Amino acid sequence: MDNIFGFLSEKEYKAQMERQNELLAAIASGTAGADFTDEMFVNLLDGSNTTTVFWSWWPLSAVGDGTKYERLCRWAHIMARAWKDKTYTLRSINAATSGGVHTMTPLDDLAGKTGAQLCTESTAAVEDWADNDPMTWYIRANALSLADGTMNVLFVEGEDGFDITGEVAPVYAFSLALWIREWSDGAYDYISYRTQEGQQYYPDAADVAPDNTKRPITWHSCFPGSLNSKGGLTSGAGGKPYNFASAQTGITTARKTSAYEGLWNDCDTRWALRMWQLRHFDLENSGICEGCLNYNYQYKVAQAESGVTRVLLTKAQAANLLVGSTVSIGDPADQTNYDRGQAYMRNLAEAVHIGSIEDVTIDDVQYSAVNLVLDAPIEVTATTYISTWPYISGHTECLPGHKDGCGYSLTAGKTPIRVMGVELLDGAYSIGLDPLYNVTAGSDATHWNYEVFECRDSEKLAGSITSNYTSTGIVLNDVAQGWGVNWVKEFFRTKLGILFPKLFNGSSTTYYKSAFYGSGSTGARCPWRFGILDDGAGGGLACEVGSVWPGGAGWDGRPRLSGAGKKRGEWAA
């Protein structure tokens, strides 16, 4: 067994080695039970060695008949017991207070810590508290959803067989399911986390199993939606965007992967927002680590060519494009509608990587050649266009280790963001069917009323508000259509798996720094989350378009698999 005791004194190290040898002897003789094994490792965790301790424990946990899911649950219990005396609390300015400060103050056992490091592809990683803290630690794994709301975990990252592409099975980030408490004293709002139950603490809705017990672990899809070789929706690096598919079509596609898969829901969104807050001490990511919100470029080529795998642009145009980003190539001929949704805007190549960009000279004229990763050459005419496109999944794999951040620049808004192992803001909206909104007429022709319905069972998700959807009691009247004044100041506080705005009239630099796009007509609507490559300041982890019906589709919508909240119960305590 590897030496994992470097943080101990020599005397403590010798004692632990004796215990380790006793454990190995007990395992060899078949007398070491799971509780004995796990308790030893509880005592080893110190907040800086979680990954190392995990990989010493993981092979030992294979003794017996437990599934890998059950073993991950055991590991969650180990982390929870090791961190049982810790309370992590964040304080923020109440929305009723003027100023709209978006930073959060760390309190209790978070006091004195600074926000976790954010990285780009060129950043040297520096180890900090969030890397191995049990409350912010995660591990990725290939897994398939099961009927009882658990997962068939096939391979964890680091094992032979783990498949980052999601072809073997979708990739999820597994982490400790925390206990949560939220409250307000009028001037300030508070959110607090523990690893074991405490007075007034409760589990997140996603972490309540269908039998109404708390799950020890939670999980969320690591990558935006793409298709596996069988045409099923998956989560994996290297997959072309699964866009031009509605949420209604997306759930059918998800069920090709397994009958129990669901689509990205509000449990996933709220978890991502909370993990951002817990790791970075700010209500929302805008202005700090943007994601792909300002990468909207379309250029007519500067020169026609035959049988090539590149397009020629001016140097000024090419300077706006990034190597490794995703583009589509099309020839609209004499058409004048250059919207990405038009088939002719991608009739030469759809969703391909930029492999490199280089200066070239042709007939004494300087150009920039945008070299594309293509299977075959294309014919580039004088009317050919290149358009930036939602990213092929996995761009954040360029980040060091398990760090959060963006590939190219934290604030340029040109590349996706990673938060707690989950890639988001990839240039398309993440769309799903839980919740659904019943939108009715408001006080005038430009305002509309929202009632929020949820469905806790992925097998019953639908493109309309059926009897399997129940009203959450969350109602917001007279929401302005479009973006308008709908900058989010506050969300409804609820134990249900819902993230819906309660107060507007914020701004791009205050409160949640993101906007809500209101419907302009009545009917069922579904959430389109985070933002697209041209949403700019309005996009972010708290952004939502609430105007699209469940059958709506376009280049800018991307169904995505959901996590633990796909099958959930209700916490009664």
C-alpha positions as CSV (number, residue, x, y, z in Angstrom):
1,M,0.0,0.0,0.0
2,D,1.3,3.5,-0.8
3,N,2.5,5.7,2.0
4,I,-0.3,8.2,2.7
5,F,0.8,9.4,6.0
6,G,3.2,12.2,5.1
7,F,1.3,14.8,7.1
8,L,1.8,12.9,10.4
9,S,4.7,13.1,12.9
10,E,7.2,10.3,13.0
11,K,5.5,8.8,16.1
12,E,2.0,9.1,14.6
13,Y,3.3,7.7,11.4
14,K,4.7,4.6,13.1
15,A,1.4,4.1,14.9
16,Q,-0.6,4.4,11.7
17,M,1.7,2.0,9.9
18,E,1.1,-0.5,12.7
19,R,-2.7,-0.1,12.2
20,Q,-2.2,-0.3,8.5
21,N,-0.4,-3.6,8.8
22,E,-3.1,-4.9,11.2
23,L,-5.6,-4.0,8.5
24,L,-3.7,-5.7,5.8
25,A,-3.4,-8.8,7.9
26,A,-7.1,-8.7,8.6
27,I,-8.0,-8.3,5.0
28,A,-5.6,-11.1,4.0
29,S,-7.3,-13.4,6.5
30,G,-10.8,-12.3,5.5
31,T,-11.7,-10.9,8.9
32,A,-11.7,-7.2,8.2
33,G,-15.2,-5.9,7.8
34,A,-16.2,-2.8,5.8
35,D,-16.8,-0.8,9.0
36,F,-13.3,-1.5,10.3
37,T,-11.7,-0.6,7.1
38,D,-13.7,2.6,6.6
39,E,-13.2,3.8,10.2
40,M,-9.4,3.7,9.7
41,F,-9.6,5.9,6.6
42,V,-11.9,8.4,8.4
43,N,-9.1,9.1,10.7
44,L,-6.7,9.7,7.8
45,L,-8.5,12.5,6.0
46,D,-7.2,16.0,6.8
47,G,-8.6,18.1,3.9
48,S,-5.4,18.0,1.8
49,N,-5.1,14.3,1.0
50,T,-8.6,13.2,-0.1
51,T,-7.6,11.9,-3.5
52,T,-4.6,10.1,-2.2
53,V,-6.6,8.4,0.6
54,F,-9.3,7.5,-1.8
55,W,-7.0,5.6,-4.1
56,S,-5.6,3.7,-1.1
57,W,-9.0,2.9,0.1
58,W,-10.7,2.1,-3.3
59,P,-9.0,-1.3,-4.0
60,L,-9.6,-2.4,-0.4
61,S,-13.3,-1.5,-0.7
62,A,-13.7,-4.1,-3.5
63,V,-13.6,-6.9,-0.9
64,G,-17.1,-8.3,-0.8
65,D,-20.1,-8.0,-3.0
66,G,-20.7,-4.2,-3.1
67,T,-21.3,-2.5,-6.4
68,K,-19.2,0.5,-7.4
69,Y,-22.1,2.8,-6.6
70,E,-22.4,1.3,-3.1
71,R,-18.6,1.7,-2.7
72,L,-18.8,5.4,-3.7
73,C,-21.6,5.8,-1.1
74,R,-19.3,4.2,1.5
75,W,-16.6,6.7,0.5
76,A,-19.1,9.5,0.9
77,H,-19.8,8.3,4.5
78,I,-16.1,8.3,5.2
79,M,-15.8,11.9,4.0
80,A,-18.9,12.9,5.9
81,R,-17.6,11.4,9.2
82,A,-14.2,12.9,8.7
83,W,-15.7,16.4,8.3
84,K,-18.6,16.1,10.7
85,D,-17.5,19.0,12.9
86,K,-17.2,21.4,10.0
87,T,-19.7,24.1,9.1
88,Y,-19.2,26.1,5.9
89,T,-21.4,29.3,5.8
90,L,-21.6,32.1,3.2
91,R,-23.3,35.4,3.8
92,S,-24.6,37.7,1.1
93,I,-26.4,41.0,1.0
94,N,-30.2,40.6,1.1
95,A,-31.9,41.6,-2.1
96,A,-33.9,44.3,-0.3
97,T,-30.7,46.1,0.6
98,S,-29.5,48.7,-1.8
99,G,-26.2,48.3,-3.7
100,G,-26.6,44.8,-5.0
101,V,-23.2,43.5,-3.8
102,H,-22.7,40.1,-5.3
103,T,-19.7,39.0,-3.3
104,M,-20.2,36.5,-0.4
105,T,-18.5,36.5,3.0
106,P,-17.1,33.1,4.2
107,L,-18.0,32.4,7.8
108,D,-17.6,29.6,10.4
109,D,-15.1,27.1,9.2
110,L,-14.8,28.9,5.8
111,A,-13.6,32.0,7.5
112,G,-10.1,32.9,6.5
113,K,-10.2,31.0,3.2
114,T,-10.1,32.7,-0.2
115,G,-11.9,31.6,-3.3
116,A,-10.6,28.6,-5.1
117,Q,-8.1,29.1,-7.9
118,L,-9.6,29.7,-11.3
119,C,-7.5,28.5,-14.2
120,T,-7.1,28.8,-18.0
121,E,-5.2,26.4,-20.2
122,S,-2.0,28.4,-19.6
123,T,-2.3,28.8,-15.8
124,A,0.0,26.9,-13.5
125,A,-2.2,25.1,-11.0
126,V,-1.6,26.0,-7.3
127,E,-3.0,23.6,-4.7
128,D,-5.6,25.2,-2.5
129,W,-8.2,24.1,0.0
130,A,-10.9,23.3,-2.6
131,D,-8.8,20.6,-4.3
132,N,-9.1,18.0,-1.6
133,D,-11.7,19.4,0.8
134,P,-14.4,16.7,1.3
135,M,-17.2,19.3,0.7
136,T,-15.7,20.3,-2.7
137,W,-14.0,17.1,-3.8
138,Y,-15.3,15.1,-6.7
139,I,-14.5,12.1,-8.9
140,R,-15.8,11.4,-12.4
141,A,-17.2,8.0,-13.5
142,N,-19.0,6.3,-16.3
143,A,-22.5,5.4,-15.1
144,L,-26.0,4.5,-16.3
145,S,-29.2,5.3,-14.5
146,L,-31.2,2.6,-12.8
147,A,-34.9,2.2,-12.0
148,D,-34.5,2.8,-8.3
149,G,-32.8,6.2,-8.7
150,T,-29.3,4.8,-8.1
151,M,-26.5,4.4,-10.7
152,N,-24.8,1.5,-12.3
153,V,-21.2,2.8,-12.0
154,L,-19.0,1.0,-14.5
155,F,-15.6,2.8,-14.2
156,V,-14.3,5.6,-12.1
157,E,-11.7,7.9,-13.6
158,G,-8.3,6.4,-12.9
159,E,-9.4,2.8,-13.5
160,D,-8.7,0.9,-16.7
161,G,-11.8,1.1,-18.8
162,F,-12.8,4.7,-17.9
163,D,-14.0,6.4,-21.0
164,I,-14.0,10.2,-21.1
165,T,-15.9,10.2,-24.4
166,G,-19.1,8.8,-22.9
167,E,-19.4,6.0,-25.4
168,V,-19.2,3.2,-22.7
169,A,-21.6,5.2,-20.5
170,P,-22.2,8.9,-19.8
171,V,-19.6,10.7,-17.6
172,Y,-20.8,12.1,-14.3
173,A,-19.1,14.0,-11.5
174,F,-19.8,12.3,-8.1
175,S,-19.5,14.2,-4.9
176,L,-20.7,14.3,-1.3
177,A,-24.3,15.2,-0.9
178,L,-24.3,18.0,1.6
179,W,-26.8,19.1,4.3
180,I,-28.0,22.6,3.7
181,R,-29.6,25.5,5.7
182,E,-30.8,28.8,4.3
183,W,-32.0,31.8,6.2
184,S,-32.2,35.6,6.3
185,D,-31.9,38.1,9.1
186,G,-33.3,40.9,6.9
187,A,-30.0,42.6,6.1
188,Y,-28.2,39.5,5.1
189,D,-28.9,36.1,3.5
190,Y,-27.0,33.0,4.6
191,I,-26.5,29.5,3.2
192,S,-24.7,26.9,5.3
193,Y,-23.3,23.4,4.6
194,R,-22.5,20.4,6.7
195,T,-21.6,16.8,6.0
196,Q,-23.9,15.4,8.7
197,E,-27.3,16.4,9.8
198,G,-27.7,19.4,12.1
199,Q,-30.6,21.4,13.5
200,Q,-32.6,23.0,10.6
201,Y,-30.3,21.5,8.0
202,Y,-31.9,19.5,5.1
203,P,-30.7,17.7,1.9
204,D,-31.0,19.3,-1.5
205,A,-34.0,18.0,-3.4
206,A,-31.7,16.1,-5.8
207,D,-30.3,14.1,-2.9
208,V,-33.6,12.8,-1.6
209,A,-34.0,9.2,-3.0
210,P,-37.5,8.0,-4.2
211,D,-38.0,6.3,-0.8
212,N,-37.6,9.8,0.8
213,T,-34.2,9.0,2.5
214,K,-31.1,11.2,2.0
215,R,-28.6,9.9,-0.5
216,P,-24.9,10.1,0.6
217,I,-23.7,11.1,-2.8
218,T,-24.9,13.3,-5.6
219,W,-23.9,13.3,-9.3
220,H,-24.3,15.6,-12.3
221,S,-23.4,15.1,-16.0
222,C,-20.0,16.4,-16.8
223,F,-20.5,17.4,-20.4
224,P,-23.1,19.1,-22.7
225,G,-25.3,16.8,-24.7
226,S,-23.9,14.7,-27.6
227,L,-24.8,11.4,-29.1
228,N,-23.2,8.0,-28.7
229,S,-22.7,5.6,-31.6
230,K,-26.2,4.1,-31.0
231,G,-27.9,7.5,-31.2
232,G,-28.4,7.8,-27.4
233,L,-27.9,11.0,-25.5
234,T,-24.6,10.9,-23.5
235,S,-22.2,13.0,-21.6
236,G,-18.6,12.8,-22.8
237,A,-15.6,14.7,-24.2
238,G,-15.3,15.0,-28.0
239,G,-19.0,14.8,-28.8
240,K,-20.5,17.1,-31.4
241,P,-23.3,19.3,-30.1
242,Y,-26.7,17.6,-30.0
243,N,-28.6,20.7,-31.0
244,F,-31.6,21.2,-33.4
245,A,-33.4,18.9,-31.0
246,S,-36.2,20.0,-28.7
247,A,-36.4,19.0,-25.0
248,Q,-39.4,16.8,-26.1
249,T,-37.2,15.0,-28.6
250,G,-34.3,15.0,-26.2
251,I,-36.0,12.9,-23.6
252,T,-36.7,10.2,-26.3
253,T,-33.0,10.3,-27.2
254,A,-31.9,10.1,-23.6
255,R,-34.0,6.9,-23.1
256,K,-32.0,5.2,-25.9
257,T,-29.1,5.3,-23.4
258,S,-31.1,3.8,-20.7
259,A,-34.8,3.8,-19.9
260,Y,-34.3,5.8,-16.8
261,E,-32.3,8.8,-18.1
262,G,-33.6,12.3,-17.6
263,L,-32.9,15.7,-19.0
264,W,-31.0,18.5,-17.2
265,N,-33.3,19.9,-14.5
266,D,-33.3,22.7,-11.9
267,C,-31.7,20.4,-9.3
268,D,-28.6,20.3,-11.6
269,T,-28.7,24.1,-12.2
270,R,-29.0,25.0,-8.6
271,W,-26.2,22.6,-7.6
272,A,-23.9,24.2,-10.1
273,L,-24.7,27.7,-8.9
274,R,-24.3,26.6,-5.2
275,M,-21.0,24.9,-5.9
276,W,-19.7,28.0,-7.7
277,Q,-20.7,30.0,-4.6
278,L,-19.1,27.5,-2.2
279,R,-15.8,27.4,-4.1
280,H,-15.6,31.1,-5.2
281,F,-17.5,33.2,-2.7
282,D,-19.7,35.0,-5.2
283,L,-23.4,34.8,-6.0
284,E,-22.7,34.0,-9.7
285,N,-19.9,33.7,-12.2
286,S,-20.4,36.7,-14.5
287,G,-17.5,39.0,-14.7
288,I,-15.2,36.5,-13.1
289,C,-15.3,33.4,-15.2
290,E,-17.6,34.0,-18.1
291,G,-18.1,31.0,-20.3
292,C,-18.9,31.2,-24.0
293,L,-21.1,34.3,-24.1
294,N,-19.2,36.6,-26.4
295,Y,-18.1,34.4,-29.3
296,N,-20.5,35.4,-32.0
297,Y,-18.6,35.7,-35.3
298,Q,-19.6,35.1,-38.9
299,Y,-17.4,36.0,-41.8
300,K,-17.5,35.6,-45.6
301,V,-14.3,34.1,-46.8
302,A,-11.7,36.5,-48.2
303,Q,-10.7,34.1,-51.1
304,A,-12.3,31.1,-52.9
305,E,-10.3,27.8,-53.0
306,S,-11.0,24.4,-54.4
307,G,-10.4,21.1,-52.6
308,V,-9.1,22.5,-49.3
309,T,-9.5,22.0,-45.5
310,R,-9.3,25.6,-44.7
311,V,-10.9,29.0,-45.2
312,L,-9.0,32.2,-45.8
313,L,-9.9,35.3,-43.8
314,T,-8.4,38.7,-43.2
315,K,-5.9,38.8,-40.4
316,A,-8.2,41.0,-38.4
317,Q,-11.1,38.6,-38.7
318,A,-9.0,35.5,-37.9
319,A,-7.7,37.3,-34.8
320,N,-11.2,36.9,-33.3
321,L,-11.2,33.1,-33.7
322,L,-9.7,30.5,-31.3
323,V,-7.8,27.4,-32.2
324,G,-9.7,24.5,-30.7
325,S,-13.1,26.2,-30.9
326,T,-15.9,24.9,-32.9
327,V,-17.2,26.4,-36.2
328,S,-19.5,25.5,-39.1
329,I,-19.0,26.2,-42.8
330,G,-21.7,26.9,-45.3
331,D,-22.4,28.5,-48.6
332,P,-25.6,30.5,-48.8
333,A,-25.0,31.5,-52.4
334,D,-27.4,34.3,-53.1
335,Q,-29.4,33.9,-49.8
336,T,-29.2,36.9,-47.4
337,N,-30.4,35.3,-44.2
338,Y,-27.2,34.2,-42.4
339,D,-28.8,32.8,-39.3
340,R,-27.0,29.7,-38.0
341,G,-30.3,27.8,-38.1
342,Q,-30.4,27.9,-41.9
343,A,-29.2,24.6,-43.4
344,Y,-27.0,26.3,-46.0
345,M,-25.0,28.0,-43.3
346,R,-23.5,24.6,-42.4
347,N,-23.9,22.6,-45.7
348,L,-20.1,22.2,-46.1
349,A,-19.1,21.3,-42.5
350,E,-21.1,21.3,-39.3
351,A,-19.4,21.5,-35.9
352,V,-15.8,21.1,-36.6
353,H,-12.7,22.1,-34.7
354,I,-10.3,24.9,-35.8
355,G,-7.0,23.0,-35.9
356,S,-4.7,26.0,-36.3
357,I,-4.5,29.5,-37.7
358,E,-1.5,30.7,-39.7
359,D,-0.6,33.6,-41.9
360,V,-0.3,32.9,-45.7
361,T,0.5,35.0,-48.7
362,I,-1.3,34.3,-52.0
363,D,-0.5,36.4,-55.1
364,D,1.2,39.0,-52.8
365,V,-1.9,39.3,-50.6
366,Q,-1.7,38.3,-47.0
367,Y,-4.4,36.2,-45.4
368,S,-5.0,34.2,-42.3
369,A,-5.7,30.5,-43.0
370,V,-8.1,29.0,-40.6
371,N,-7.3,25.3,-40.8
372,L,-10.1,23.0,-40.1
373,V,-10.2,19.4,-38.8
374,L,-12.2,17.8,-41.6
375,D,-12.6,14.3,-42.9
376,A,-12.5,15.4,-46.5
377,P,-11.6,18.6,-48.5
378,I,-14.4,21.1,-49.3
379,E,-15.1,23.6,-52.1
380,V,-14.9,27.1,-50.8
381,T,-16.6,29.7,-53.1
382,A,-16.7,33.4,-52.9
383,T,-20.0,33.2,-51.0
384,T,-18.8,30.7,-48.3
385,Y,-19.2,31.7,-44.7
386,I,-17.6,30.5,-41.4
387,S,-19.7,30.8,-38.3
388,T,-18.7,30.2,-34.7
389,W,-20.7,27.3,-33.2
390,P,-21.6,25.7,-29.8
391,Y,-18.6,23.8,-28.6
392,I,-17.8,20.2,-29.2
393,S,-17.9,18.9,-25.7
394,G,-14.8,18.6,-23.6
395,H,-13.0,21.9,-24.2
396,T,-12.4,22.3,-20.5
397,E,-10.2,19.2,-20.5
398,C,-7.4,21.6,-21.2
399,L,-7.6,22.9,-17.7
400,P,-5.1,21.6,-15.1
401,G,-6.3,18.9,-12.7
402,H,-9.7,19.3,-11.3
403,K,-9.5,23.1,-11.4
404,D,-12.5,25.3,-12.3
405,G,-12.1,27.9,-15.0
406,C,-12.2,28.6,-18.8
407,G,-9.8,27.4,-21.4
408,Y,-8.7,30.6,-23.2
409,S,-9.4,33.5,-20.8
410,L,-11.5,33.8,-17.7
411,T,-13.3,37.0,-18.9
412,A,-13.1,37.1,-22.7
413,G,-16.3,35.0,-22.9
414,K,-15.0,32.8,-25.7
415,T,-14.8,29.3,-24.1
416,P,-16.9,27.1,-21.9
417,I,-16.6,27.1,-18.1
418,R,-15.9,24.2,-15.7
419,V,-17.4,24.2,-12.2
420,M,-16.9,21.2,-9.9
421,G,-16.1,18.9,-12.8
422,V,-19.1,20.0,-14.9
423,E,-18.7,21.8,-18.2
424,L,-21.2,24.6,-18.8
425,L,-21.9,27.7,-20.9
426,D,-20.7,25.9,-24.1
427,G,-22.4,28.3,-26.5
428,A,-25.8,26.7,-26.4
429,Y,-28.6,26.6,-23.8
430,S,-28.9,23.5,-21.7
431,I,-32.5,22.4,-22.0
432,G,-34.8,20.0,-20.2
433,L,-38.4,19.2,-19.1
434,D,-38.3,19.7,-15.3
435,P,-39.7,22.1,-14.4
436,L,-42.4,23.1,-16.8
437,Y,-44.1,26.5,-16.6
438,N,-47.8,27.2,-17.3
439,V,-47.7,30.7,-18.7
440,T,-50.9,32.7,-18.7
441,A,-51.9,36.3,-19.7
442,G,-50.7,39.0,-17.4
443,S,-51.9,42.5,-16.7
444,D,-51.2,43.7,-20.3
445,A,-50.0,42.5,-23.6
446,T,-46.3,42.6,-22.6
447,H,-46.5,40.8,-19.2
448,W,-47.2,37.2,-18.4
449,N,-47.9,35.0,-15.4
450,Y,-45.8,31.9,-14.5
451,E,-46.8,28.9,-12.4
452,V,-44.1,26.3,-11.9
453,F,-44.7,22.6,-12.1
454,E,-42.2,19.8,-11.3
455,C,-41.9,16.1,-12.2
456,R,-39.7,14.0,-9.9
457,D,-39.5,10.9,-12.1
458,S,-37.5,10.8,-15.3
459,E,-39.7,8.0,-16.7
460,K,-42.7,10.4,-16.6
461,L,-41.1,13.5,-18.2
462,A,-43.3,14.8,-21.0
463,G,-43.6,17.7,-23.4
464,S,-46.7,19.0,-21.7
465,I,-48.0,19.5,-18.2
466,T,-49.5,16.1,-17.6
467,S,-50.9,14.6,-14.4
468,N,-47.4,13.5,-13.5
469,Y,-46.4,17.1,-13.0
470,T,-47.4,18.8,-9.7
471,S,-47.7,22.5,-9.0
472,T,-44.9,23.7,-6.7
473,G,-47.0,26.6,-5.5
474,I,-44.4,29.0,-6.9
475,V,-46.2,31.7,-8.9
476,L,-44.8,34.9,-10.3
477,N,-47.1,37.3,-12.1
478,D,-46.5,40.0,-14.6
479,V,-43.1,38.9,-15.9
480,A,-42.0,41.2,-18.7
481,Q,-41.6,39.6,-22.0
482,G,-38.1,39.4,-23.4
483,W,-35.0,40.4,-21.4
484,G,-36.3,43.9,-20.4
485,V,-35.9,44.6,-16.7
486,N,-35.6,40.9,-15.9
487,W,-32.1,41.0,-14.2
488,V,-32.3,38.6,-11.3
489,K,-32.0,40.0,-7.8
490,E,-33.3,37.0,-5.9
491,F,-34.6,33.4,-6.4
492,F,-37.5,31.8,-4.5
493,R,-36.1,30.0,-1.5
494,T,-37.5,26.4,-1.6
495,K,-36.6,22.9,-0.6
496,L,-38.1,21.7,-3.9
497,G,-35.9,21.1,-6.9
498,I,-36.7,24.5,-8.4
499,L,-34.6,27.6,-9.2
500,F,-37.0,30.4,-10.3
501,P,-36.6,34.1,-10.0
502,K,-38.5,36.0,-7.3
503,L,-37.3,39.5,-7.8
504,F,-36.0,41.4,-10.8
505,N,-34.6,44.9,-11.5
506,G,-31.0,43.9,-10.8
507,S,-28.2,44.5,-13.4
508,S,-25.3,42.9,-15.2
509,T,-23.0,43.9,-12.3
510,T,-25.2,43.5,-9.2
511,Y,-27.0,40.6,-7.4
512,Y,-27.0,37.5,-9.6
513,K,-25.7,39.4,-12.7
514,S,-27.8,37.4,-15.1
515,A,-31.2,37.9,-16.8
516,F,-34.4,36.0,-17.4
517,Y,-36.1,36.1,-20.8
518,G,-39.9,36.2,-20.4
519,S,-42.4,34.6,-22.7
520,G,-44.5,36.6,-25.1
521,S,-47.4,34.2,-25.3
522,T,-49.4,31.7,-23.2
523,G,-48.8,27.9,-23.0
524,A,-46.3,25.4,-21.5
525,R,-42.7,26.5,-21.4
526,C,-39.5,24.8,-20.3
527,P,-36.2,26.2,-19.0
528,W,-33.3,27.0,-21.4
529,R,-30.4,27.6,-19.1
530,F,-27.1,29.6,-18.9
531,G,-26.8,31.4,-22.2
532,I,-25.5,31.2,-25.8
533,L,-22.5,32.5,-27.6
534,D,-24.1,35.9,-28.2
535,D,-25.9,36.5,-24.9
536,G,-23.2,38.6,-23.5
537,A,-23.8,40.2,-20.1
538,G,-27.2,38.6,-19.7
539,G,-25.8,35.1,-19.6
540,G,-24.4,33.2,-16.7
541,L,-25.1,30.4,-14.3
542,A,-28.2,32.2,-13.1
543,C,-29.5,33.0,-16.7
544,E,-32.6,31.5,-18.1
545,V,-34.8,31.8,-21.2
546,G,-38.3,30.9,-20.1
547,S,-40.1,31.5,-23.4
548,V,-39.6,28.3,-25.4
549,W,-42.2,25.6,-25.6
550,P,-41.1,21.9,-25.0
551,G,-41.2,21.2,-28.7
552,G,-39.0,24.2,-29.6
553,A,-35.6,23.5,-31.2
554,G,-32.8,25.4,-32.8
555,W,-29.0,25.6,-33.2
556,D,-28.9,27.3,-29.8
557,G,-30.7,24.6,-27.7
558,R,-28.9,21.5,-26.5
559,P,-30.6,18.7,-24.5
560,R,-28.4,17.4,-21.7
561,L,-28.6,14.5,-19.3
562,S,-29.6,15.2,-15.7
563,G,-28.0,14.0,-12.5
564,A,-29.2,12.7,-9.2
565,G,-32.4,14.7,-9.3
566,K,-33.8,12.7,-12.2
567,K,-35.6,10.4,-9.7
568,R,-36.2,12.0,-6.3
569,G,-38.5,11.9,-3.4
570,E,-39.5,14.6,-0.9
571,W,-37.8,15.4,2.4
572,A,-40.4,15.4,5.1
573,A,-38.2,16.3,8.1
